[in-house]
Amino acid sequence: MSDLSSIPTDERGVPTISPQEMLSLLDQATDHSSLNTAQQIRDDIRKEIDQLEKQGFRSSDPNEIFREISERKKHRSHLEARLEYWNQVAQAALQTQQSVSEKKEGKNKYTEIDRISLQVLL
């Protein structure tokens, strides 16, 4: 996959471009479908959230523990914002795939109707 680090983000690490714009970039930048790429990024963020929850504290000092908890809450909220963004990208990719499938099915149905109409006429 191409490096997505050049995409501008806000202070939480959430890309500032729309999910549709991200789909276009993913389609251009990767060999995989944009849906697969979005799902992989989303899964990676979920893993990072899970690791954050399972992580122990570095100190037994209550003040240090409180500071770590505060940092983790902030980090988790940033991860959740990124996760929400990539959920939107994955949803947009699914909708795009469904739209393409429906158009193909519609063309096939229309072609089938034309074929039957021609048979009736002949």
C-alpha positions as CSV (number, residue, x, y, z in Angstrom):
1,M,0.0,0.0,0.0
2,S,1.1,3.5,-0.7
3,D,2.1,5.8,2.2
4,L,-1.0,7.7,3.4
5,S,1.0,9.9,5.8
6,S,0.9,12.8,3.3
7,I,-2.8,13.1,3.8
8,P,-3.6,16.1,6.1
9,T,-5.1,15.2,9.5
10,D,-6.5,17.0,12.4
11,E,-4.9,17.0,15.9
12,R,-6.4,13.5,16.6
13,G,-4.9,12.0,13.5
14,V,-8.3,11.9,11.6
15,P,-7.9,12.7,7.9
16,T,-9.4,16.0,7.0
17,I,-10.6,14.9,3.5
18,S,-14.0,13.4,3.1
19,P,-14.5,9.6,3.1
20,Q,-15.3,9.7,-0.6
21,E,-12.1,11.6,-1.4
22,M,-10.2,9.0,0.7
23,L,-11.8,6.2,-1.4
24,S,-10.6,7.9,-4.6
25,L,-7.1,8.1,-3.1
26,L,-7.1,4.5,-1.9
27,D,-8.2,3.3,-5.4
28,Q,-5.4,5.2,-7.0
29,A,-2.7,4.4,-4.4
30,T,-3.2,0.7,-3.7
31,D,-3.4,-2.6,-5.5
32,H,-6.2,-3.7,-3.2
33,S,-9.8,-2.6,-3.2
34,S,-10.5,0.5,-1.1
35,L,-12.9,-1.5,1.0
36,N,-10.2,-4.0,1.9
37,T,-7.8,-1.2,2.7
38,A,-10.3,0.7,4.9
39,Q,-11.2,-2.5,6.7
40,Q,-7.5,-3.3,7.4
41,I,-6.8,0.2,8.7
42,R,-10.0,-0.1,10.9
43,D,-8.9,-3.5,12.2
44,D,-5.4,-2.1,13.0
45,I,-7.0,0.7,15.0
46,R,-9.2,-1.7,16.9
47,K,-6.1,-3.8,17.8
48,E,-4.4,-0.6,19.1
49,I,-7.4,0.2,21.2
50,D,-7.4,-3.4,22.6
51,Q,-3.7,-3.2,23.4
52,L,-4.2,0.1,25.1
53,E,-6.9,-1.4,27.3
54,K,-4.7,-4.4,28.3
55,Q,-1.6,-2.4,28.9
56,G,-0.3,-2.3,32.5
57,F,0.9,0.7,34.3
58,R,4.6,1.7,34.3
59,S,4.6,2.8,37.9
60,S,2.9,2.0,41.2
61,D,2.9,5.7,42.2
62,P,-0.8,6.8,42.3
63,N,0.1,10.2,40.7
64,E,1.9,8.5,37.8
65,I,-1.0,6.1,37.4
66,F,-3.5,9.0,37.3
67,R,-1.3,10.7,34.7
68,E,-1.1,7.5,32.6
69,I,-4.9,7.1,32.8
70,S,-5.4,10.6,31.6
71,E,-3.0,10.1,28.7
72,R,-4.7,6.8,27.8
73,K,-8.1,8.4,27.8
74,K,-6.9,11.1,25.4
75,H,-5.2,8.6,23.2
76,R,-8.3,6.3,23.2
77,S,-10.6,9.2,22.2
78,H,-8.2,10.0,19.3
79,L,-8.2,6.3,18.2
80,E,-12.0,6.2,18.5
81,A,-12.3,9.3,16.2
82,R,-10.0,7.7,13.7
83,L,-12.0,4.4,13.9
84,E,-15.2,6.3,13.3
85,Y,-13.7,8.0,10.2
86,W,-12.5,4.6,8.8
87,N,-15.9,3.1,9.5
88,Q,-17.3,5.9,7.3
89,V,-14.8,5.1,4.6
90,A,-15.6,1.4,4.7
91,Q,-19.3,2.2,4.6
92,A,-18.8,4.5,1.6
93,A,-16.8,1.7,-0.2
94,L,-19.6,-0.8,0.5
95,Q,-22.2,1.6,-0.9
96,T,-20.0,2.2,-4.0
97,Q,-19.6,-1.5,-4.6
98,Q,-23.4,-2.1,-4.1
99,S,-24.2,0.7,-6.5
100,V,-21.8,-0.7,-9.1
101,S,-23.3,-4.2,-8.6
102,E,-26.9,-2.8,-9.0
103,K,-25.9,-1.0,-12.2
104,K,-24.4,-4.2,-13.6
105,E,-27.5,-6.2,-12.6
106,G,-29.7,-3.5,-14.1
107,K,-27.7,-3.6,-17.3
108,N,-27.9,-7.4,-17.4
109,K,-31.7,-7.3,-16.7
110,Y,-32.2,-4.7,-19.4
111,T,-30.1,-6.7,-21.8
112,E,-32.2,-9.8,-21.0
113,I,-35.4,-7.9,-21.6
114,D,-34.1,-6.7,-24.9
115,R,-33.1,-10.2,-25.9
116,I,-36.5,-11.6,-25.0
117,S,-38.2,-8.7,-26.9
118,L,-36.1,-9.5,-30.0
119,Q,-37.1,-13.2,-29.8
120,V,-40.7,-12.3,-29.6
121,L,-40.4,-9.9,-32.6
122,L,-38.6,-12.6,-34.7
